[in-house]
Amino acid sequence: MPVNEQITDSITQVSTSTIGGTPAQAMANLLMPTSQALSTAALNASAAQQQAQTTMQSATVQGINSLMAIGTAVVGRGAESILEEG
């Protein structure tokens, strides 16, 4: 039974197109998850940086509060010794 040449030509074109597009599809399948993983890593890095900045700022505030409290404690001791002598 003879096959129409137009049918065989269209099948050949589709097969060639599929074979030609396979490497591009494979690279797209590789690059999409890779780019998503890299963007997630960048997001995690910026979130960690923000958390570290908050921690460092609170440590600085606590240190300054300690320094200010030391001054008050010295004044209190000085006043106490003056009152005891007085």
HELIX and SHEET records of a PDB file:
HELIX    1   1 GLU A    5  GLU A   85  1                                  81    
END                                                                             
